[in-house]
Amino acid sequence: MQCSVRHLARRGVSTLKFGNSAQESDVRFFQRVLGAANVITSPQELKRYNTDWLGQYVGRSPVVLCPRTTAEVVEVMRHCNLRHLPVVPQGGNTGLAGGSVPVQDEVVLSLTRMSDVLSIDPDACVATVQAGVTLQQLDEALAPHALCVPLDLGVKATCQLGGNVSTNAGGLRVVRYGSLHGSVLGLEVVLADGTILDLNNAMRKDNTGLDLKQLFIGAEGTLGVITALSIATPPRPSSVNVAFLGVKSFDAVLATLRRARSMLGEILSAVEFEDSTCMRLVLQHLEGTQHPLAHARDCPMYMVIETASSGPHRERLDAFVRESAAAGDVLDATVASDATDMDRLWRLRYGVSQALVKAGHVFKYDVSVPQKQMYNIVDEMRSRLAADEAKGGMQHTVVGYGHVGDGNLHVNVLYDRNATSEQMARTQAALEPWLFECIRDMKGSVSAEHGIGQHKQHALAYSKSCDALRVMRSIKHLLDPSGLLNPHKMLDE
């Protein structure tokens, strides 16, 4: 049974004022607890905390709090609970769904200063960190122990582990390591009333009752503030190889994926795809990029295949490439010769999102669907928007790329920076709820890894039943009865 869906303007600011606004007396309290230098009120400094990475969502928070310890977070949350001050937990603010910035004048709780790697256990292959540790920081700390983080994102230098867990970030290597629901072993969470929920025992096997930490993975800060976590850290591969393939069609992409699973098996680490339009935009807008293929420079599709293991395996990857070419699926290919070459090839996929932002404004959709239907959505969206253009709508460029190994499609619509709000609303009306209805009918997910935030709050009912939403709201009310944590997001009433 599907719930009825109330369709809301994606970029509109809620007109419902929720909770109290921070006053001078609140600021003075925060300064006593955190130190004046760690309470930000300067309008100029506040801008980056109030604006999301894409510049599409802008809040009006008058104060940003930067605690250093869990004890300080507890004091902040107790005060905000008593004063009925809404709070937005914020990590690296690299999200793409508007979930980490205020909608109105909520207090922003930045975890950036909570940046200690607390422990690394090389025997258990587990690391325990504060929530503000960046993905790159932890990976560098793990390197001397021959361990790695089971997550890799293009923004690893700035995204924080607490934010990654809060959004259940996926990234490139889900096909090898699975999602964070399996990798996160423990959490420390501060609830809305300041209670510390210590679920951070870091044991791989714990069969004592409900696994409560799972509630907070992907909850986007609506149930509690993650202050520390323990994560499984698998052995760092000593041998990594990357192949870049030019592929003749999306059907050939799927055939190549099946062959990769069969021939590469346990060493397969990542399987990515992008269409020819993505490739053109990357080459056009990212300085220093070059087309890596000599004989097929205008392929309909491109793939990046990464393999990783504890020993040499280049021969297996070469054999896979040869067989894919012999089958007619791959038109041309190159295999990286060294680490620099691997980075160069990966940038052609990593850089798609950056290239799109440089090229114009973007409607970004991050969805999960059966792999055989992934590119059908891109083709149908192009047809739909072409029909709208023929009737006077603005021009668009539709691109498809993503994690084909796990069915995660990024379908983006690029449009002119000078588009009017009326033109953007017209485009959005052409795309929504049509896209979400397609996802529902495919039994997919309207969000695969970027979260719900402000962007898809109105679309959650396309992926969750009425009963599921009722249970989710019951849990929210139990843990945050006043609704103070990240209001106007995800489960907003």
DRENPA-126730 format. One record per residue (C-alpha): residue number from 0; residue in one letter; x negated, y negated, z. Coordinates in steps of 0.02 Angstrom, whole numbers, plus 50000, padded with zeros to 5 digits. Layout:
residues N
R  nr rest     X     Y     Z
R NUM    a     X     Y     Z
...
***
This chain:
residues 493
R  nr rest     X     Y     Z
R   0    m 50000 50000 50000
R   1    q 49931 49829 49951
R   2    c 49962 49671 50049
R   3    s 50035 49520 49963
R   4    v 49896 49399 49920
R   5    r 49901 49213 49948
R   6    h 49788 49135 49817
R   7    l 49688 48987 49881
R   8    a 49576 48861 49795
R   9    r 49400 48929 49812
R  10    r 49309 48767 49842
R  11    g 49445 48676 49937
R  12    v 49415 48620 50115
R  13    s 49538 48688 50241
R  14    t 49660 48557 50300
R  15    l 49690 48651 50463
R  16    k 49585 48578 50603
R  17    f 49527 48717 50717
R  18    g 49457 48695 50893
R  19    n 49375 48541 50967
R  20    s 49236 48435 50895
R  21    a 49068 48418 50982
R  22    q 49053 48259 51084
R  23    e 48903 48163 51153
R  24    s 48923 48255 51318
R  25    d 48908 48422 51225
R  26    v 48752 48363 51136
R  27    r 48673 48313 51302
R  28    f 48711 48485 51373
R  29    f 48633 48571 51222
R  30    q 48479 48460 51238
R  31    r 48457 48511 51420
R  32    v 48469 48696 51375
R  33    l 48368 48697 51213
R  34    g 48260 48542 51224
R  35    a 48298 48383 51128
R  36    a 48187 48433 50981
R  37    n 48293 48587 50951
R  38    v 48459 48496 50939
R  39    i 48476 48417 50767
R  40    t 48592 48269 50745
R  41    s 48503 48167 50611
R  42    p 48620 48150 50460
R  43    q 48474 48177 50341
R  44    e 48417 48337 50426
R  45    l 48595 48401 50444
R  46    k 48621 48406 50255
R  47    r 48526 48568 50223
R  48    y 48620 48659 50361
R  49    n 48788 48594 50299
R  50    t 48761 48643 50116
R  51    d 48753 48818 50044
R  52    w 48615 48880 49927
R  53    l 48718 48847 49770
R  54    g 48776 48676 49829
R  55    q 48959 48727 49809
R  56    y 49011 48724 49992
R  57    v 48977 48574 50103
R  58    g 49026 48560 50286
R  59    r 49023 48416 50409
R  60    s 48938 48485 50564
R  61    p 48873 48344 50675
R  62    v 48751 48456 50769
R  63    v 48636 48603 50733
R  64    l 48570 48707 50878
R  65    c 48405 48802 50865
R  66    p 48385 48924 51011
R  67    r 48226 49022 51041
R  68    t 48290 49162 51153
R  69    t 48444 49267 51179
R  70    a 48467 49184 51349
R  71    e 48483 49016 51261
R  72    v 48611 49086 51141
R  73    v 48710 49149 51291
R  74    e 48711 48975 51369
R  75    v 48765 48895 51206
R  76    m 48907 49020 51177
R  77    r 48971 49006 51356
R  78    h 48980 48817 51339
R  79    c 49062 48823 51168
R  80    n 49188 48950 51232
R  81    l 49234 48841 51380
R  82    r 49245 48685 51272
R  83    h 49332 48776 51129
R  84    l 49198 48726 51005
R  85    p 49193 48830 50845
R  86    v 49022 48900 50800
R  87    v 48944 48952 50634
R  88    p 48795 49070 50654
R  89    q 48666 49035 50518
R  90    g 48511 49129 50462
R  91    g 48411 49077 50310
R  92    n 48567 49005 50227
R  93    t 48531 49099 50066
R  94    g 48706 49174 50050
R  95    l 48812 49153 49895
R  96    a 48987 49160 49970
R  97    g 48987 49005 50081
R  98    g 48989 49110 50238
R  99    s 48845 49027 50330
R 100    v 48896 48844 50318
R 101    p 49035 48751 50409
R 102    v 49203 48722 50329
R 103    q 49235 48569 50438
R 104    d 49137 48506 50590
R 105    e 49093 48669 50675
R 106    v 48932 48682 50777
R 107    v 48794 48767 50676
R 108    l 48690 48894 50773
R 109    s 48528 48919 50676
R 110    l 48429 49076 50720
R 111    t 48272 49019 50628
R 112    r 48166 48995 50786
R 113    m 48206 49172 50847
R 114    s 48067 49240 50737
R 115    d 47969 49367 50840
R 116    v 47929 49543 50781
R 117    l 47957 49623 50951
R 118    s 47886 49796 50919
R 119    i 47835 49919 50784
R 120    d 47837 50105 50823
R 121    p 47736 50193 50686
R 122    d 47779 50365 50755
R 123    a 47968 50339 50751
R 124    c 47954 50224 50598
R 125    v 48060 50091 50683
R 126    a 48037 49903 50701
R 127    t 48128 49792 50826
R 128    v 48140 49607 50784
R 129    q 48230 49448 50830
R 130    a 48366 49397 50709
R 131    g 48269 49252 50633
R 132    v 48126 49359 50566
R 133    t 48120 49345 50377
R 134    l 48120 49497 50265
R 135    q 47947 49455 50199
R 136    q 47879 49423 50375
R 137    l 47931 49595 50433
R 138    d 47867 49680 50276
R 139    e 47697 49599 50299
R 140    a 47694 49652 50482
R 141    l 47734 49831 50432
R 142    a 47599 49842 50297
R 143    p 47453 49885 50416
R 144    h 47558 50031 50481
R 145    a 47592 50095 50304
R 146    l 47779 50062 50329
R 147    c 47902 49952 50233
R 148    v 48074 49872 50249
R 149    p 48211 49974 50162
R 150    l 48279 49815 50084
R 151    d 48212 49700 49950
R 152    l 48290 49536 49894
R 153    g 48234 49396 49779
R 154    v 48242 49273 49925
R 155    k 48142 49383 50045
R 156    a 48029 49237 50095
R 157    t 48175 49141 50170
R 158    c 48319 49262 50206
R 159    q 48325 49323 50386
R 160    l 48357 49498 50450
R 161    g 48503 49442 50560
R 162    g 48588 49364 50410
R 163    n 48548 49516 50302
R 164    v 48633 49629 50428
R 165    s 48779 49510 50453
R 166    t 48817 49515 50267
R 167    n 48762 49697 50242
R 168    a 48645 49636 50105
R 169    g 48610 49765 49971
R 170    g 48470 49717 49855
R 171    l 48370 49821 49734
R 172    r 48334 49983 49825
R 173    v 48503 50044 49888
R 174    v 48484 50184 49760
R 175    r 48336 50249 49863
R 176    y 48364 50195 50043
R 177    g 48552 50170 50055
R 178    s 48640 50022 50137
R 179    l 48601 49937 50302
R 180    h 48741 50035 50383
R 181    g 48619 50181 50381
R 182    s 48455 50087 50408
R 183    v 48504 49981 50558
R 184    l 48478 50085 50715
R 185    g 48523 49958 50848
R 186    l 48586 49782 50878
R 187    e 48587 49652 51016
R 188    v 48741 49542 50998
R 189    v 48804 49392 51096
R 190    l 48993 49384 51096
R 191    a 49099 49227 51088
R 192    d 49111 49211 51278
R 193    g 48923 49233 51302
R 194    t 48926 49418 51345
R 195    i 48771 49512 51286
R 196    l 48819 49674 51200
R 197    d 48660 49779 51207
R 198    l 48672 49912 51071
R 199    n 48487 49909 51033
R 200    n 48420 50077 51092
R 201    a 48341 50111 50921
R 202    m 48373 50298 50928
R 203    r 48403 50385 50763
R 204    k 48523 50507 50847
R 205    d 48650 50442 50973
R 206    n 48812 50539 50986
R 207    t 48884 50447 51136
R 208    g 49054 50379 51087
R 209    l 49094 50248 50956
R 210    d 48951 50175 50854
R 211    l 48994 49996 50897
R 212    k 48847 49919 50805
R 213    q 48932 49962 50641
R 214    l 49068 49834 50680
R 215    f 48942 49692 50665
R 216    i 48856 49750 50505
R 217    g 48944 49652 50369
R 218    a 49055 49555 50491
R 219    e 48973 49391 50435
R 220    g 48958 49321 50610
R 221    t 49144 49326 50643
R 222    l 49132 49452 50787
R 223    g 48971 49403 50874
R 224    v 48798 49326 50852
R 225    i 48664 49454 50810
R 226    t 48509 49404 50907
R 227    a 48398 49558 50886
R 228    l 48398 49721 50790
R 229    s 48306 49883 50765
R 230    i 48285 49949 50588
R 231    a 48217 50108 50513
R 232    t 48057 50073 50417
R 233    p 48013 50211 50293
R 234    p 47835 50251 50239
R 235    r 47765 50123 50119
R 236    p 47741 50203 49947
R 237    s 47558 50210 49898
R 238    s 47599 50228 49714
R 239    v 47726 50116 49627
R 240    n 47762 50101 49441
R 241    v 47882 49990 49345
R 242    a 47950 50012 49169
R 243    f 48044 49880 49070
R 244    l 48160 49950 48936
R 245    g 48254 49876 48789
R 246    v 48415 49975 48772
R 247    k 48535 49985 48626
R 248    s 48703 49974 48721
R 249    f 48781 49988 48893
R 250    d 48828 50168 48856
R 251    a 48643 50195 48826
R 252    v 48607 50112 48994
R 253    l 48716 50243 49079
R 254    a 48634 50384 48981
R 255    t 48464 50317 49033
R 256    l 48521 50308 49214
R 257    r 48575 50491 49208
R 258    r 48409 50540 49131
R 259    a 48314 50440 49263
R 260    r 48404 50531 49403
R 261    s 48369 50699 49323
R 262    m 48187 50673 49274
R 263    l 48127 50557 49411
R 264    g 48231 50620 49557
R 265    e 48153 50584 49726
R 266    i 48030 50453 49658
R 267    l 48168 50344 49583
R 268    s 48167 50181 49681
R 269    a 48270 50053 49582
R 270    v 48376 50048 49425
R 271    e 48427 49875 49364
R 272    f 48505 49807 49206
R 273    e 48538 49640 49124
R 274    d 48614 49593 48958
R 275    s 48530 49498 48816
R 276    t 48606 49331 48870
R 277    c 48526 49348 49042
R 278    m 48359 49383 48959
R 279    r 48375 49231 48846
R 280    l 48415 49116 48994
R 281    v 48268 49181 49097
R 282    l 48146 49155 48954
R 283    q 48218 48982 48921
R 284    h 48227 48914 49098
R 285    l 48091 49001 49202
R 286    e 47918 48935 49170
R 287    g 47785 49065 49133
R 288    t 47902 49205 49079
R 289    q 47868 49298 48917
R 290    h 47959 49434 48823
R 291    p 47869 49596 48870
R 292    l 47923 49702 48721
R 293    a 47827 49696 48558
R 294    h 47942 49791 48439
R 295    a 48121 49758 48497
R 296    r 48136 49579 48555
R 297    d 48325 49560 48539
R 298    c 48401 49712 48625
R 299    p 48583 49711 48683
R 300    m 48530 49772 48856
R 301    y 48374 49780 48962
R 302    m 48331 49891 49110
R 303    v 48201 49891 49248
R 304    i 48157 50063 49317
R 305    e 48047 50074 49471
R 306    t 47971 50232 49541
R 307    a 47880 50248 49707
R 308    s 47799 50392 49799
R 309    s 47654 50441 49912
R 310    g 47547 50499 49764
R 311    p 47515 50468 49580
R 312    h 47664 50499 49467
R 313    r 47636 50391 49313
R 314    e 47646 50543 49200
R 315    r 47826 50576 49253
R 316    l 47878 50397 49214
R 317    d 47789 50403 49045
R 318    a 47878 50566 49003
R 319    f 48046 50490 49050
R 320    v 48013 50339 48937
R 321    r 47963 50451 48791
R 322    e 48117 50561 48808
R 323    s 48233 50409 48823
R 324    a 48158 50338 48663
R 325    a 48171 50506 48574
R 326    a 48356 50515 48622
R 327    g 48383 50347 48537
R 328    d 48443 50258 48695
R 329    v 48286 50154 48722
R 330    l 48229 50044 48576
R 331    d 48065 49988 48654
R 332    a 47979 49998 48823
R 333    t 47827 49946 48921
R 334    v 47756 50013 49084
R 335    a 47665 49893 49200
R 336    s 47477 49917 49205
R 337    d 47447 49841 49377
R 338    a 47530 49746 49521
R 339    t 47524 49580 49429
R 340    d 47607 49658 49279
R 341    m 47742 49734 49392
R 342    d 47780 49564 49466
R 343    r 47791 49492 49290
R 344    l 47917 49624 49237
R 345    w 48019 49611 49396
R 346    r 48032 49422 49378
R 347    l 48130 49449 49218
R 348    r 48266 49529 49326
R 349    y 48239 49436 49490
R 350    g 48245 49271 49398
R 351    v 48418 49289 49321
R 352    s 48510 49201 49462
R 353    q 48381 49061 49469
R 354    a 48389 49038 49281
R 355    l 48578 49024 49286
R 356    v 48571 48889 49419
R 357    k 48445 48792 49314
R 358    a 48554 48810 49159
R 359    g 48713 48737 49233
R 360    h 48849 48773 49360
R 361    v 48903 48952 49391
R 362    f 49055 49049 49446
R 363    k 48972 49199 49530
R 364    y 49063 49364 49557
R 365    d 48980 49509 49648
R 366    v 49086 49666 49631
R 367    s 49072 49854 49646
R 368    v 49157 49966 49517
R 369    p 49132 50138 49438
R 370    q 48976 50127 49333
R 371    k 49059 50179 49171
R 372    q 49174 50028 49184
R 373    m 49046 49897 49236
R 374    y 49019 49811 49069
R 375    n 49202 49824 49017
R 376    i 49233 49686 49144
R 377    v 49104 49573 49060
R 378    d 49177 49604 48886
R 379    e 49356 49574 48945
R 380    m 49306 49416 49037
R 381    r 49224 49348 48879
R 382    s 49381 49383 48779
R 383    r 49490 49302 48910
R 384    l 49387 49143 48919
R 385    a 49368 49135 48730
R 386    a 49558 49132 48717
R 387    d 49563 48991 48844
R 388    e 49429 48894 48748
R 389    a 49534 48911 48590
R 390    k 49675 48825 48684
R 391    g 49567 48679 48737
R 392    g 49475 48750 48887
R 393    m 49292 48711 48920
R 394    q 49153 48817 48846
R 395    h 49076 48956 48949
R 396    t 48937 49083 48942
R 397    v 48976 49250 49026
R 398    v 48832 49362 49081
R 399    g 48821 49532 49163
R 400    y 48678 49604 49264
R 401    g 48649 49698 49425
R 402    h 48613 49859 49516
R 403    v 48677 49990 49394
R 404    g 48608 50128 49504
R 405    d 48742 50094 49636
R 406    g 48881 50016 49532
R 407    n 48853 49837 49591
R 408    l 48891 49715 49449
R 409    h 48852 49530 49452
R 410    v 48965 49449 49323
R 411    n 48932 49262 49311
R 412    v 49014 49123 49212
R 413    l 48899 48980 49164
R 414    y 48976 48810 49124
R 415    d 48923 48630 49098
R 416    r 48864 48527 49247
R 417    n 48976 48385 49192
R 418    a 49135 48488 49199
R 419    t 49279 48402 49288
R 420    s 49369 48475 49437
R 421    e 49521 48501 49325
R 422    q 49418 48601 49201
R 423    m 49343 48707 49340
R 424    a 49516 48739 49412
R 425    r 49578 48793 49241
R 426    t 49434 48916 49222
R 427    q 49460 48984 49397
R 428    a 49645 49009 49359
R 429    a 49597 49108 49203
R 430    l 49482 49219 49306
R 431    e 49577 49240 49469
R 432    p 49673 49339 49519
R 433    w 49651 49433 49353
R 434    l 49474 49491 49399
R 435    f 49524 49547 49573
R 436    e 49673 49642 49503
R 437    c 49554 49732 49384
R 438    i 49440 49778 49529
R 439    r 49588 49840 49632
R 440    d 49650 49948 49488
R 441    m 49477 50024 49470
R 442    k 49476 50059 49658
R 443    g 49321 49951 49672
R 444    s 49268 49813 49793
R 445    v 49287 49626 49768
R 446    s 49121 49604 49859
R 447    a 48977 49725 49844
R 448    e 48839 49634 49939
R 449    h 48863 49445 49953
R 450    g 49007 49454 50077
R 451    i 49176 49369 50088
R 452    g 49136 49201 50168
R 453    q 49239 49058 50098
R 454    h 49225 49120 49920
R 455    k 49331 49278 49929
R 456    q 49433 49258 50086
R 457    h 49591 49252 49981
R 458    a 49538 49409 49886
R 459    l 49505 49526 50032
R 460    a 49678 49604 50017
R 461    y 49634 49669 49844
R 462    s 49510 49787 49925
R 463    k 49588 49819 50096
R 464    s 49761 49884 50137
R 465    c 49883 49794 50252
R 466    d 49847 49921 50390
R 467    a 49659 49900 50371
R 468    l 49675 49711 50381
R 469    r 49785 49726 50534
R 470    v 49655 49833 50623
R 471    m 49516 49714 50572
R 472    r 49612 49566 50642
R 473    s 49646 49662 50803
R 474    i 49460 49692 50826
R 475    k 49426 49508 50791
R 476    h 49554 49456 50922
R 477    l 49481 49578 51049
R 478    l 49302 49515 51031
R 479    d 49340 49333 50993
R 480    p 49514 49296 51059
R 481    s 49500 49108 51031
R 482    g 49437 49130 50853
R 483    l 49283 49023 50883
R 484    l 49156 49122 50781
R 485    n 49139 49071 50599
R 486    p 49319 49011 50579
R 487    h 49402 48988 50410
R 488    k 49301 49137 50344
R 489    m 49346 49314 50298
R 490    l 49486 49355 50422
R 491    d 49547 49178 50449
R 492    e 49728 49180 50508
***
